[in-house]
Every structure is written in C-alpha cells, then in structure tokens.
Amino acid sequence: MLLNLVYLLALLVLWPWLAWRRVRTGRYRHGLRAKFLGRVRISNPSQKRVAWFHAVSVGEVNLLGTLVPAFRKRHPDWLVVVSSTTDTGLAEARKRFADLDVIGWPLDFTWAAATALDAVKPSLIVLAESELWPNFLAAASTRNVPVVVVNARMSPRSFTRLKRVAGFARRMLFRHVTKFAVQEEEYADRLQQLGVPDVKLVTTGSIKYDGAASRDEQKTRALAHTLGLRSLTPSPLVWLAGSTHAPEESLILAAFARLRTLFPHLRLILVPRHPDRFAEVARLVEASGLPFVRRSAIASPLHEIPAVVLLDTVGELGAAWGLADIGFTGGSLDGKRGGQSMIEPAGYGVPCVFGPHVWNFKDAAKRLVEVGGAVMVKDAAELETELAKLIGDADLRARIGAAAHALVCRQQGATLRTLDVIDSVITSPASARAA
C-alpha cells in the first residue's frame, strides 16, 4: 500500500506537467482511466491457456514481432495476448498482431494490476527487455503466474541506480521473476551483482539479430515508389539518420548541408525517435532552408525525392533502412541516452556510423566495429569526415555493409534459445500446478 501512496503523490506532483504534455504532444489522452483501474478485456471462448506478452513501446513491439509468431508456432494450443504502455506502441502492436487481443498495460497500482490479471488470467507473462513494476510482479506471484523477462538487459546507468537500492530491487522486483533470458554475459553479471540467483539467468543473445534478417521487401519497394527514389538518374545516394534525439537533428542537418555542396546527389531521410518531436524537427528542417517533405504529407507518389525527407510516421523505419546507402543511429552523440539499435541497419547491409555513447547496445556496437561492419566516431565533426569518406567510396560502403550483414547472420538463433527458456518455465512442476 505504501507504493500506491508514493505513486499517487507522484501523480499529484506531476499532474500539471502531464496535462501540459497531453495538450502539447497528444500523449496520455487515450485509455488513462482504464489503465488506472486496470480494466482490460480479452476474448477466450475456448478457455485456452493464456500467454501475456508485454512491450513498452514500438521498439519492443518490433522485438515481439519475431518472438510471438515463433511462440505461437511452437504452442498453437495457447492464446496469446499482447500489451504495450505507450500509444504508439499500442498502435504498432494492433498492426502487427491484428488477429490477437492487444491491451493497454495497467498503471502499477495494486488494484489495477489485480484487476488486469484477473481479467486476462494468464498462465505465463513475458516481459520484453526491462519493464519491471513491483505491484504487478507481486500480484502475478500471488497468482502463481511465472514471469520471464526476455532479451533482458541492464545498462550501466540502470545498474548504478539499482545498486543503491539493491535490497529493495531483490525484494520487490527480482524475486518475482522466474527467469531472465539475457542478451549478453555482461548484463547477466550485473543482475547477479544486484542479487539475482544464477539459476534464474540464461544468456540467449539478442532477438534483435533474428528480427534484423526479416525484411519486408514489398514495403521497402512501396516506400521507394512513394518517395520518388527510382525516378532520378543517376540514382541518389541516401543517408538515413534513424532514431535521432535532440540536438542530433541540428548537427545532422548542418553536416548534410555542407556535404551536399560536395555531393549534389546526396539525399537525407531523417527519422526522429519520438513522434511527439516530429513537428519540432519539421521546424528545424524548414529553418535550414533545405528542400524537404514530411512523409505524412505525401498524398501521392513524388516525382522525385527532395533533399530531405522527414519520416514522421510510426512503423516505417524498418522499410526505410532498405533504402539507405549509409546509416546513422541516433542517441549516440550527446552522452545522455546510450544509443539506439544499429542491428537493424546491419541486417540490411547498411554501412552505419554512430557516436561513442552506445551503452544500450555496447556488445553489438563493439562486435560491428571489430569486424569492420560499422564506424564509431567521437563527435559531430568526425561524423561528417567519415560520412564524406563513405559517400565518395562505393567499395568502402560495400565492404562495411557486407561485414555488418555477415555478423548479423552469425549471431542469429536467440529466438529459439529464448523459446527454450520459456518452455523450461511453462513445463516445470510449479507452473503445471499453477495452470
């Protein structure tokens, strides 16, 4: 009950800010009352066993796009329910899993967690990466529902924070998790230092390597047609800057403007990480004076692609990587966010550049750089220098792209290893009794 009080006080303090964000960005407008009360509804007329898969937002939904179909193929007798926390995550989940029940994740009040769990009645809960909420986990434990965290990771920043309250984390979070399917040994070591028993930890690799090999060529071709990419001769060279954060867009636009004076055939596809910044980034591009178009404003296929395309839609980044000749993954230049995934462009064979702050994907970044499948730069100035080299050397682009794609192919198999971890949980005697 103490946590409920803490949450309520936090809501009261944050309410003016949340209301302002709601008006300015459109966030928190949908389903807030249902999340507060834990009201969800699913259809299970055959009373099948239910596997509840949860993804925080779009990135984790994409990860489940690989794992959920594999689980359903292995366990056709189970009903699968998918949830997400954010509006954009829910929208993407409803597109990806149109034949499944997709529900909002309840706020972490005891009544909301209990109501949602009693409505879904899961025999298994699968959480993607790092979404651990104490009241929900305690309610699941009370109902003897096993919880598996898949593609689990523990960033240096999260580790430092949790280390200060390691006792709380063990009591309120980790003891209620049945298994952690961890991306890499370093993350497993950090979880062990926080008190997670070794028996709960299995290193499976990252499912994102498997997802990177699943390309939607038809969607990529359709996007190329829409953007007018195939109408120019000679073909333009496309630099895609994906999942960017402030102030990276300003740095990228300045570098692009200078590079374009040397390479007039260069085009930029700019993809901000968060949808609530689309309008802000559009104003930045407009202020740069570069010819541009917002993807959301294209009603019919363009005659030819302009200098800059602002990809202000959700769910098209994967297809857009198939158009890129050179890539940049955002959140890696300012030291605040730990980088976004460079695995997806690597799967497309895109020679990718990123900044030094990539602790969220430390292992992937390290492996790609070691095999010559990516370039790490220390700042925006070096980013521009390395981009100029790549733009001017087609052979260099081909070598880096081929090395990146080969690494992704070698790292695949995490999905099947993760399914084995899930199977070990749902076939255990305790899980059988709970079911």
N, C-alpha and C positions, 0 to 999 in steps of 0.2 A: 504493500500500500504506500510505502514511503516513495517508491519510484513514481507512482501515479501523482503524488503531490508535487514532486520535482518537475514532472512533465507539465502539469497544469500551471505551475508558476512560470515555467519557461514559455509556455504559450501566451500567458498574460503579458509577460515582458516583451515578447517578440511580436505580439499581435499587430501593433502599428506598422512595423516593418513588413510583416506578411501581407497586410492589407495593401500597403503601397506596392509591393511586388505583384500582388494579384491584379491591381489596376494597370500597372506599367507593362507587365510581361505576359499576363494571361495565366500564370501559374496559380495553382491552388484553387481553381474555380470549380473543378468537377469532382464530385464524389467525396468531398471533405467530411460531410455529415456521416456518410456510410462508413468511411474509414474510422471516424471517431467512435462509432458504435459497433464496428466490426460486422456490418451487415453485408453478406455476400450470398449469392445463390448459384447453385450448380444443378445440372440435370444428371441423375444417375439412376435411371429406371431399373436397370438390371442389378443394382446393388453390387457393382464391381468394387474390388479394392482400388483405392484412390492414391495416386502419386501426385503430390503437390510440388511443382517446380516453381521457384521464385527467382526473378531477375530484377535488379534495382531499376535499371534504365535500358536504353537502346543497346548499348554495348553488350550487356549481359544477356539481353534477349537474343542478340545475334549468336552468342555462345550457345544458348539453349536451342537455337535453330539447328545445331549439329547434334546435340546430346538427346533432345526429346525424341526426334524421329528414330534414333538408334534404340532408345529405351522402348519405344512403342513396338518396334520390330521384334525385339527380344521378348517383350512381355505384352502380347496382344490382349491378354485377359485382364489387364489393368486399365482403369480410367485415368487419364492424365488431365490435371488442371494446372494452368499457368497463371501466375500473378506478376504484377510489377508495381513499383512505387510511384513512378512519375507518369504524367500524362503522355509524354512522348513514348515512354516505354510501353504503356498500355496500348497506344495506337499501333505501334510496330508489332506487338505481340498478337493483336487481333488480325493483322495482315498475315503474319507468319503462321499462326495457328487458328485459321478460320474455322476449323471443324472441332475446336476444343473450347471449353469454358475458360474465359480469361477474366480474372477478377482483380480488384484493387487490393493492395496489401494493407492490412489494418494498422492503425496507429498503435504504438506499443503501450496501451493501457490494458490492465488485466481483463476488464470486461470486453474490450474489443477483440483481444486475442482469443479469449474463451469462446465468444460468440462465433467468430470466424471458423475456429477449429471445429466447433460442434456442428456448424453448417456443412463444412467440407467433409468432415470425418475421414481424414487421410490415414492411410496405413504407412505412409512414407512422406517425408519432407526433404526436398533437395534445394539447397540454397546456393546460388552462384556467387563464388568468389569471397565475399566478406560481409554479408548482410546479417549481422548477429544482433538480435534485440532480446534483452533479458526476460521481459514478461512473456513474450511469445515463446521463447525457448522453454521457460519454466512450465507454461501451460501445455506445451507439447510433451514434455517429460511426464507431467502429471497424468496425461492420457496414454502413456507408454508408446508414443509415436517416435520411431527412430528419425534422427536428423543427420543428413550427410551434407557437408559443405564441399562443393566440387570446384575444381580449378582454383583452390584456395591459395591465397597469397597473404603476405604480411610485410608491408612496406616498412622501410626504416622509420618513417615518421609515425606510423601507427604503432610500431613496436616500442618506440621511445615513450609514447603516451601511455600505452597499456602497461609498460614495465613499472610505471609509477603507482599503478593500482592493480598489480598482478594478482593479489589475493582476491580482490573484487572480481576480476576477469575470470579467475578459476571458478569461483563460487557461482557467479551469475551467468556466465557465458559458456565457457569451455566444457564444464562438467555435463551440460545438457546436450552436447553434440556427440553423436555416436561415432562418426568417422570424419576425418578431414582427408580428402583427395587433393594433395598439394601439388602445385605446379613444379616446384623445384626444391632441392635439399636445403638451400639457404632459408627458405620460408619455413620448412619443417623444423630446422634448428631454432629459429626464433620462437615458434609456437612451443617447442619443448622448454625453452628458457622461461616462457610465461606459465609453465606448469601443465601443459597438455601431455598426457602419458604417451609414450612411444607407440603403444598398442593402438592408439587412435589415429596414427599418422601413416599415410601411404603416399609415396611420391609417384605421381602418374604422368607428369608432363602437362603441358598446356593444351587444352582442347582447341585453342585458337589456331594452332598449327593445322589441325584437321579441317576446321572451317575455312582456312585460307585456301584450301585446294578445291573448295566447292564454288565454282564460278557460274554466274548466270550470264552466259554469253549473249542470250537473246536480249536481256535487259541492257547490257552494255551497248549492243548494236542500236537498240532503240534510242538510248540516250545520245549516242553519237549522231544519229539522224536528227534528233530534236535540236541539238546544239549547232548543227551545220558544220560538223567536223570533217565530213567527207567531200565537201564541195570545193575546197581550196586546192590549188596546185601552184607550187609544191605543198604537200601536206604540212600543216603547222606542227610545231613541237610543243607538247603540252606539259606544263609544270603544274602538278596538283599539290596544293598545300592543304592537308587534311587535319581535321580536329584541332583547329587553331584556337588559341586563347589570346586575350589582350596581354601585352601590347604587340603580339606577334604579327597581327594583320598589318599594322602600320609599318613594321620592319620589312615585311614581305612585299608590300606594295611599293615601298621606296626602292628595294633591290630590283624588283621586276621592272620598274620604270627605267632604271639605268641599264639593265641587261637588254631590254628591248631595243635600245638605241644601237646595240651591237648585233643583236639577233632579231630582226624585224618579224621573223616567222614564229617567235615565241608567243605562247598563249598561257594564261593563268586561270586555273579553276580553284577558287578559294572556298573552303568548306569550314566555317566556324563550328566549334564543338557543341555549343549550346544554342538551341533555337531562339531563346529569348534575347540573343545578341544579333540576330540577323539584321534587324533594322539599323542598329548601331554600326555594324560593319558596312552595310549598304551606304551609310552616310560617309564613312571613311573612303570607300572606293569612289564615290561621287566627288568628294573633295580632292582626290588625286588627279582628276581631270582625264583619267584613262577611259576609253570607251568600254562600257560594261553593260551586262544584262543580269537581272535576277532570274534564276531558274523558275521561280514561282510565277513570274510574269510572262513566260513564254506560252502563248496560246496555240501557235502552230510552228512547225519546224523552221529554224532560222535559215536564211540563205547562206550565211557564213558566220563563223564564230567570231565574236568581238575579242578585243584584247583580254578582257577579264569576264569570267562567268562566276557570279556569286551563287553557289549551290545552296540555296536557302530552303531546302526540303529535307525531310527526315526519311532515312532508309535508302538513299541513292548513293551513298559514299562507296559501297562495295562495287556497284556497277561503274562508278566514275574511275575507280582505280584501274579498271580495264582500259581506260582511255589515256592513261598517263604514260609519258616517256620518262619523266623524272618526278620524284616524290619528296615531300617534306612532311614529317609527322609532328604535330603541334604539342604544346605543353612542355616543350623540352628546352626552351631558351631562357626562361626567366627564373628558374630555380624554385618555383612555388608549387608545381603540380606533378612533377615526376614523369611527364611524358605520356603520350598516347601510343597505341599499339602500332608497331612497324611490321607486324607479322602479316597483316592482310596485303599491303603492297608487295611484300617479299613473295607472297604466294602468287602474285600476278607477274613476278619477274621484273618489278619496277625498281630501278636503282634509287635508293632512298637516302636522304640526308636528314639528320636530326641533331639537336643540340646536346649538351653534356648532361642535362638533368633528366635522366630516364630511369629513375629507380623503380618505377612501377613495372618496367619491362627490362630490368637490368640484365637478366640472363639472355633474353632474345637479342637485345642490342649488342651485348658482348659477343655472342656467337656470330651474329651477322658481320660485325666489324672484323672479327678474327678470320673469317673465311673470305673476306673481300666482297661481302654482299651488301654493304652499306657504308656510309661515311658519317662519322661523328665530327661535329665542328664545335669550337669553343664559344663562338658568338655570332652575331648577325653579319659582321664583316667577313668572317671566314666562310659563312654560309654562301654569301654572294660569290666569293672566289671559287669555291668548289662547284657551285652551280654553273659558273662560266666554263669550267673545265668539262663538265658533263654535257653541256649544250653543244660545245664545239667538237666533241669526240664521240662519234657513234659507236666505235669499237669499245671504248671505255664503258659506255652505258650498257652495251650488250654483255660485257664480261661481268660487271657488277650485278646486273639483273639475273644472269644465269646462275651465279653463285648464290644469290638470295633464294631463288626458286629451288635450287638443289638442296639447300639447307632445310627449307620448309618440308620438302618431300622426305628427308631423312628423319625429321622429328615427329612424323605422324604416328598415330596409334594411341594417343591419350584418351580418346573417346571410349575405346574398347576396354582400356585399363580402368577407366572410371566406372564403366558399367559393371566390371568385375567387383569393384569396391561396393557399389550399390547392392549387387547380388549377395555379397557376403553379409550384408546387413539384413536384407529382407528374408533371407533363408535361415537366419540364426534362430535358435530356440526361443530367445526372448521376443524376437519380432513375431514369430509364429504364434506365441501366446497372446501378444497384443492384438494381432489380427483376428 
